[in-house]
Amino acid sequence: MVEVRDLSSNAVATNTFLHHNQYGLFATAAYAEGDVILTESPLAVLSSAVLNHDVLRSQFSPTSAVRAGGVDASERSEGVSVDDGRSSSSILGELLLPPGCVVDARTGSKLRGMLLALASYAAHPPSEEEKSKLIELHHPSLAKGDEVNSKESNDAIELAKLAMQCGLQMAAAGSALCSICNPNAVVVEGVGNSSADKNNDVSVLKAACDIAPGDEITISYLGKYLFAGYPIRQRLLRANKHFVCRCARCERSSVDGGDSASRVPCPICHPRAGRYLDDDVMFDDNDDGVNGFEVCYAIPSNGLTAEERSMYCPSCKGDYQSSKQVTGDNNTETEQDIDRQFLQMATSVCGSRHWATHFLNLSLIEESLASFHSTLLTMGQDTGNKDAETLEELFVEIAEAADGIERAFNFASSLKLNLDPAHWLFDYTVGLARALVGLGDVKSQKYGSRWIEKVEKYAERFENEGMRKVVIALRDAWKRETINHDETKISSSSKQCEIQDVKEDCKRRKIG
């Protein structure tokens, strides 16, 4: 047994958000895991015929009537309809309404307003501007800019437009369920006790764990992402459901468990060997301390930015935000070392086809390219005068940068987006080509030219004239070097010929 309780004391009242009733669904009996809490048919369902009807989407006028089974035409209330050229049919006639709802729909209730809004959304989904206004109206804490003033009479319709972006059904008790990131119940669709239930979009609410009388029954909107870390959960909820979750799981600190889904082996307790964790640490599955060995994990705080996600290790009591303050923000070498550690962890854990791996790698490549250019400026253009050891290190780092950029190109291409990968990787490619051309030898310059060919078409279409000239100069650098080399060779050969001719002439004179 369950009951809906008024939670109005928790309602938010601001100058852009009218005070309203909030509800929650509470258990009045005990439930064991797997027990059916309630079975419910939706109040209204938007049929697929409405969704796929192009004429309905393009022609919308508030002139006709609500149509429902068993209701006489004279009793139809004023509603919304379209004219498809054959008959004047009501959009709301496509809604499957239980008989008890028809009376409410005729009396101008909030349900009627929601049904009208549902039909309106089917015909004309809100634009980005309308969506922004809806968010400002119903979620002012997420909105930016001027406040939105709206009449109270339109609230139900506007709210329903927003709500129907997330689903095509409306339920009574189900609407009172709250979503949190550690729910105690799940909704299962189409698994009623009878064949009639299975054919009528019946939703079954089941207990996901033991529930005591008086406990609030909660669900989650996140699906499989319920098991993801805090940032991805919040971003999905903000983007798809338009709210920020403030549940206990999202509010706890790193000391109290934090974002445990994003925990990593503590870098202090388990120092990395090269790129990878030790096998015993990397493949830790149960954390049960078998044979006296236990992996210690650093847990980030719940937050969306790096500053908000300081990491805490319960074993060594290390707080990585405090460590950063001790080392100082101006220690570039330390920050670069930390970036490399994060890249190693991302590669080891996420693999080479995860976006985080490429973003971290490109961040390091950007720093390396800046270092290449400063090194080349100090050493000059003549490779013969460069320190051999420094030059060898430079070649290795350039090769690593080229490998990283090449893998990023492959990754971007694998996404099959409309945008050319050069929209993302142009600056890195030009930086690499500059470093290769700066080495001065023809072989390196030809290699740089091949890299420029990857982004040349993009530069012609999207970059300014100055950058296009840079691209052409880098592309043709090896040609100029070859021409200069050939001219020098020809000049030297001509001089040798002249000397040889003089010698031959002198020889002939002596013989003569």
C-alpha positions in Angstrom: 0.0 0.0 0.0 1.2 3.5 -0.8 -0.1 7.0 -0.3 0.8 10.4 -1.9 1.9 13.0 0.7 2.1 16.7 0.3 5.6 18.0 0.6 4.7 21.7 0.3 7.1 22.8 3.0 9.9 21.8 0.7 8.5 23.8 -2.2 10.6 26.6 -3.7 9.0 30.1 -3.9 10.8 32.9 -5.8 9.7 35.8 -7.9 9.8 33.7 -11.0 8.6 30.4 -9.5 5.1 30.4 -8.0 4.6 28.6 -4.8 3.0 25.2 -5.5 2.4 21.9 -3.9 5.1 19.2 -4.2 4.3 15.6 -3.6 6.0 12.3 -2.7 4.9 8.7 -2.8 5.3 6.9 0.6 5.0 3.3 1.6 2.3 2.4 4.2 3.3 -1.3 4.3 6.6 -3.2 4.2 8.0 -4.4 0.9 10.7 -6.9 0.2 13.1 -6.7 -2.8 11.1 -7.6 -5.9 7.7 -7.0 -4.5 5.2 -5.2 -6.6 4.4 -1.8 -5.0 1.7 -0.7 -7.5 0.5 -1.4 -11.0 -0.7 1.6 -12.9 -2.0 2.5 -16.4 -1.2 6.0 -17.7 -3.9 8.7 -17.6 -3.1 9.5 -21.2 -0.9 8.2 -24.0 0.1 10.0 -27.1 -0.3 7.5 -29.9 2.3 6.9 -32.6 -0.2 8.1 -35.2 0.0 11.6 -33.8 3.7 11.6 -33.6 4.2 10.6 -37.2 1.4 12.7 -38.8 3.1 15.4 -40.8 -0.1 17.2 -41.6 -1.0 17.3 -37.9 2.4 18.8 -37.1 2.1 21.5 -39.7 -1.5 22.5 -39.2 -2.6 23.4 -35.7 -5.6 25.5 -34.7 -7.6 25.7 -31.4 -11.0 25.3 -32.9 -12.3 21.8 -32.4 -13.1 19.5 -29.5 -11.9 16.7 -27.2 -12.9 13.3 -28.5 -13.0 10.2 -26.3 -14.8 6.9 -26.4 -18.4 6.9 -25.3 -18.7 10.7 -25.2 -21.5 12.3 -27.2 -20.4 15.1 -29.6 -22.6 17.6 -27.9 -20.7 17.0 -24.6 -17.3 17.6 -26.1 -15.4 20.4 -24.5 -13.5 23.0 -26.4 -10.1 21.6 -27.4 -7.4 21.6 -30.1 -7.7 20.2 -33.6 -6.3 20.1 -37.1 -7.9 19.9 -40.5 -6.2 17.2 -42.7 -8.4 18.0 -45.7 -10.7 15.0 -45.0 -12.3 15.7 -41.7 -11.9 18.0 -38.7 -10.3 15.6 -36.2 -9.2 16.5 -32.7 -5.6 16.0 -31.6 -6.9 15.0 -28.2 -9.0 12.4 -30.0 -5.8 10.5 -30.5 -5.3 10.3 -26.7 -6.4 7.1 -25.0 -8.3 8.4 -22.0 -10.0 6.3 -19.2 -13.7 7.2 -18.9 -13.2 8.8 -15.5 -10.8 11.4 -17.0 -13.3 12.6 -19.6 -15.4 14.5 -17.0 -12.3 16.3 -15.7 -11.2 17.1 -19.2 -14.5 18.9 -19.8 -14.4 21.0 -16.6 -11.3 22.9 -17.3 -9.1 21.1 -14.8 -5.3 21.1 -14.8 -5.4 17.7 -16.4 -7.2 19.3 -19.4 -4.5 21.9 -19.6 -1.8 19.3 -19.6 -3.6 17.4 -22.3 -3.9 20.5 -24.4 -0.2 21.1 -23.8 0.7 17.6 -24.8 -1.2 18.0 -28.1 0.5 21.3 -28.7 3.9 19.8 -28.1 3.2 17.0 -30.6 2.2 19.5 -33.3 4.9 22.1 -32.5 7.8 21.0 -30.3 9.2 24.1 -28.5 12.1 25.9 -30.1 15.3 26.5 -28.2 14.1 30.0 -27.3 10.8 28.6 -25.9 12.7 25.9 -24.1 15.0 28.6 -22.5 11.9 30.5 -21.3 10.4 27.3 -19.8 13.6 26.7 -17.9 13.6 30.2 -16.7 10.0 29.9 -15.6 10.3 26.5 -13.8 14.0 26.3 -12.9 15.2 29.8 -12.3 18.3 28.6 -10.5 19.5 27.1 -13.9 18.5 30.1 -15.9 20.6 33.1 -16.8 19.5 36.5 -17.9 16.3 38.5 -17.3 13.5 37.1 -15.3 10.5 35.6 -17.0 7.0 36.9 -16.1 4.2 34.5 -16.9 0.5 34.3 -16.1 -0.5 31.7 -13.6 -3.1 30.4 -15.9 -0.5 29.3 -18.4 1.7 27.4 -15.9 0.2 24.0 -16.3 0.4 24.2 -20.1 4.0 25.4 -20.1 5.1 22.9 -17.6 3.5 20.1 -19.5 5.3 21.2 -22.7 8.5 20.8 -20.9 7.6 17.6 -19.2 6.5 15.9 -22.4 10.0 16.2 -23.8 10.9 13.4 -21.5 8.0 11.0 -22.1 4.7 10.5 -24.0 2.6 9.3 -21.0 1.1 10.8 -17.9 0.4 8.8 -14.8 -1.3 9.7 -11.5 0.7 8.0 -8.7 3.8 7.8 -10.9 3.9 11.5 -11.2 4.5 11.8 -7.4 7.6 9.6 -7.6 10.8 11.5 -6.9 14.1 10.7 -8.7 17.3 10.4 -6.8 20.7 8.7 -7.5 20.2 5.9 -5.0 16.6 4.8 -5.5 14.7 2.0 -3.7 12.3 1.2 -6.5 12.2 0.6 -10.3 9.5 1.0 -12.9 9.0 -2.0 -15.3 7.0 -1.4 -18.4 4.4 -3.9 -19.8 4.8 -6.7 -17.3 1.3 -6.7 -15.8 -0.4 -9.7 -14.4 -2.8 -10.2 -17.3 -2.6 -10.1 -21.0 -4.8 -7.0 -21.0 -2.2 -5.2 -18.8 0.6 -6.1 -21.2 -1.3 -4.7 -24.1 -2.2 -1.4 -22.3 1.2 0.1 -21.5 0.8 -0.9 -17.8 3.7 0.2 -15.6 4.7 -1.9 -12.6 6.6 -0.3 -9.8 8.7 -2.8 -7.9 10.9 -2.6 -4.8 14.6 -2.6 -5.6 15.4 -3.3 -1.9 13.6 -3.8 1.4 11.3 -0.8 2.1 9.9 -0.1 5.5 6.5 1.6 6.2 6.9 5.3 6.1 9.8 5.3 3.7 9.5 7.5 0.6 9.5 5.5 -2.6 12.0 6.8 -5.1 13.1 6.0 -8.6 15.9 7.2 -11.0 15.7 8.8 -14.4 19.3 7.8 -15.3 19.0 4.2 -16.4 22.5 2.6 -16.6 24.1 6.0 -15.9 22.9 5.6 -12.3 26.2 3.7 -11.9 28.3 6.6 -13.4 30.2 9.3 -11.7 28.7 12.6 -10.4 29.6 14.9 -13.3 27.9 12.7 -16.0 24.8 12.1 -13.8 24.3 15.9 -13.2 24.9 16.8 -16.8 22.4 14.3 -18.1 19.8 15.4 -15.6 20.3 19.1 -16.4 20.2 18.5 -20.1 17.3 16.0 -20.3 15.3 16.6 -17.1 16.2 20.3 -16.4 17.0 20.0 -12.7 20.0 19.6 -10.4 19.9 16.6 -8.2 20.4 17.3 -4.5 20.0 13.8 -3.1 22.1 12.4 -0.4 24.5 10.6 -2.8 25.1 13.9 -4.7 25.6 15.9 -1.6 28.1 13.8 0.4 31.7 14.9 0.8 34.8 12.9 -0.2 35.3 12.0 3.4 31.8 10.5 3.6 32.1 8.6 0.4 32.0 11.3 -2.2 31.9 10.3 -5.9 32.7 6.7 -5.2 31.9 5.7 -8.8 34.9 7.8 -9.9 37.4 6.4 -7.4 41.0 5.5 -8.5 43.8 3.7 -6.7 45.5 6.3 -4.5 48.7 7.7 -6.3 50.5 8.0 -2.9 49.6 4.5 -1.6 50.1 2.9 -5.0 52.8 4.7 -7.0 52.6 4.0 -10.7 55.3 2.1 -12.5 55.7 3.6 -15.9 52.3 3.9 -17.7 50.4 1.3 -15.8 49.3 0.3 -12.3 50.8 -2.9 -10.9 48.8 -5.9 -11.9 47.6 -6.5 -8.3 46.3 -3.0 -8.2 45.0 -2.7 -11.8 42.9 -5.9 -11.7 41.5 -5.4 -8.2 37.9 -6.5 -8.2 36.8 -7.2 -4.7 38.9 -5.1 -2.4 38.7 -7.8 0.3 42.3 -7.7 1.5 43.1 -11.3 0.5 46.7 -12.3 1.5 47.1 -9.1 3.5 47.0 -6.9 0.4 44.3 -4.2 0.1 44.0 -1.5 -2.6 43.6 2.0 -1.2 41.3 4.2 -3.3 41.3 8.0 -3.6 37.7 9.3 -3.8 36.9 12.6 -5.5 34.4 15.0 -4.0 31.1 15.6 -5.8 31.6 18.5 -8.2 31.6 19.5 -11.8 34.9 21.3 -12.0 38.4 20.2 -11.1 38.6 22.6 -8.2 35.4 21.1 -6.7 36.7 17.5 -7.1 39.5 17.3 -4.6 40.5 13.7 -3.9 40.7 12.1 -0.5 42.3 8.8 0.5 40.9 7.3 3.7 44.1 5.2 4.1 46.8 7.8 3.9 44.5 10.7 4.7 45.9 12.5 1.6 43.9 15.4 0.4 45.1 16.3 -3.1 43.7 19.8 -3.1 45.8 20.5 0.0 48.9 19.0 -1.8 48.3 21.4 -4.7 48.2 24.3 -2.4 51.5 23.3 -0.9 53.3 22.9 -4.2 51.9 26.1 -5.5 50.1 26.9 -8.8 53.2 28.3 -10.5 55.1 25.0 -10.5 54.7 24.2 -14.2 56.8 21.1 -14.0 54.7 19.6 -11.2 51.4 20.4 -13.1 52.8 18.7 -16.2 53.8 15.7 -14.2 50.3 15.5 -12.8 48.8 15.8 -16.3 51.0 12.9 -17.4 49.8 10.8 -14.5 46.2 11.5 -15.4 46.9 10.6 -19.0 48.5 7.3 -18.0 45.5 6.5 -15.8 43.1 7.4 -18.6 45.0 5.2 -21.1 45.2 2.3 -18.7 41.6 2.4 -17.6 39.7 4.0 -20.5 41.8 2.8 -23.5 42.7 4.6 -26.7 39.1 5.2 -27.9 37.8 7.3 -25.0 37.6 11.0 -25.4 39.3 11.8 -22.1 42.5 10.0 -23.3 42.8 12.1 -26.4 42.0 15.4 -24.6 44.6 14.7 -22.0 47.2 13.7 -24.6 46.6 16.8 -26.7 47.0 19.0 -23.7 50.5 17.5 -23.1 51.3 17.8 -26.9 50.4 21.5 -26.8 52.9 22.0 -24.0 55.5 20.0 -25.9 55.0 21.9 -29.1 55.6 25.2 -27.3 58.8 23.7 -25.9 59.9 22.6 -29.3 59.7 26.1 -30.8 61.6 27.7 -27.9 64.3 25.0 -28.2 64.7 25.5 -31.9 65.0 29.3 -31.5 67.8 29.0 -29.0 69.7 26.4 -31.0 69.4 28.0 -34.4 68.7 26.5 -37.8 72.0 24.7 -38.5 71.5 21.1 -37.3 75.2 20.5 -37.5 75.8 22.9 -34.6 73.1 21.5 -32.3 73.8 19.5 -29.3 73.5 15.8 -30.3 71.8 14.7 -27.1 69.3 17.6 -27.2 68.5 16.9 -30.8 67.9 13.2 -30.1 65.5 14.1 -27.3 63.7 16.5 -29.6 63.3 13.9 -32.3 61.8 11.5 -29.8 59.3 14.0 -28.4 58.3 15.1 -31.9 57.7 11.5 -32.9 55.5 11.0 -29.8 53.5 14.2 -30.6 53.0 13.0 -34.2 51.8 9.7 -33.0 49.4 11.3 -30.5 47.9 13.6 -33.2 47.6 10.8 -35.7 45.6 8.7 -33.1 43.4 11.7 -32.4 42.7 12.0 -36.2 41.7 8.3 -36.3 39.5 8.7 -33.2 37.7 11.8 -34.6 37.2 10.0 -38.0 35.7 7.0 -36.2 33.0 9.2 -34.7 31.7 9.8 -38.3 30.7 13.4 -37.5 29.8 16.0 -40.1 32.7 18.1 -39.1 36.2 17.4 -40.4 38.6 16.4 -37.7 40.7 19.5 -38.6 38.1 21.6 -36.9 39.5 20.1 -33.7 43.1 19.3 -34.6 44.2 22.1 -36.9 46.2 24.1 -34.4 48.1 21.0 -33.2 48.9 19.9 -36.8 50.2 23.3 -37.7 52.3 23.4 -34.5 53.8 20.0 -35.4 54.5 21.0 -39.0 56.3 24.2 -37.7 58.5 22.1 -35.5 59.4 19.7 -38.3 60.1 22.6 -40.8 62.2 24.3 -38.1 64.6 21.3 -38.0 65.9 22.5 -41.3 66.6 19.3 -43.2 64.6 18.4 -46.3 63.4 15.0 -44.9 61.8 16.6 -41.9 60.3 19.4 -44.0 58.7 16.9 -46.4 57.2 15.1 -43.4 55.8 18.4 -42.1 54.3 19.0 -45.6 52.5 15.7 -45.4 50.9 16.8 -42.1 49.9 20.1 -43.6 48.1 18.2 -46.4 45.7 16.8 -43.7 44.4 20.3 -42.9 45.0 22.2 -46.1 41.4 21.9 -47.3 40.1 23.0 -44.0 42.4 26.0 -43.9 41.2 27.1 -47.4 37.6 27.1 -46.3 37.6 28.2 -42.7 40.9 30.1 -41.8 41.8 33.7 -42.5 44.2 34.8 -45.2 47.1 35.1 -42.9 46.8 31.6 -41.7 46.3 30.3 -45.2 49.7 31.9 -46.1 51.3 30.1 -43.1 49.9 26.8 -44.3 51.2 27.3 -47.8 54.6 28.3 -46.5 54.9 25.2 -44.4 53.6 23.0 -47.2 56.2 24.3 -49.7 59.2 24.7 -47.3 60.9 21.6 -48.5 60.6 22.8 -52.1 62.4 26.0 -51.4 65.1 24.1 -49.5 65.5 21.7 -52.5 65.7 24.6 -54.9 68.3 26.4 -52.8 70.2 23.1 -52.5 70.1 22.6 -56.3 71.1 26.1 -57.0 74.1 25.8 -54.6 75.0 22.4 -56.2 74.7 23.9 -59.7 76.8 26.9 -58.7 79.4 24.7 -57.2 79.4 22.4 -60.2 79.9 25.4 -62.5 82.8 26.7 -60.5 84.4 23.2 -60.7 83.9 23.2 -64.5 85.5 26.6 -64.9 88.5 25.5 -62.8 88.8 22.3 -64.8 88.6 24.3 -68.1 91.3 26.6 -66.9 93.5 23.6 -66.0 92.9 22.0 -69.4 93.7 25.3 -71.1 97.0 25.7 -69.2 97.9 22.1 -70.0 97.3 22.5 -73.7 99.4 25.7 -73.6 102.3 23.8 -72.0 102.1 21.0 -74.4 101.9 23.4 -77.3 
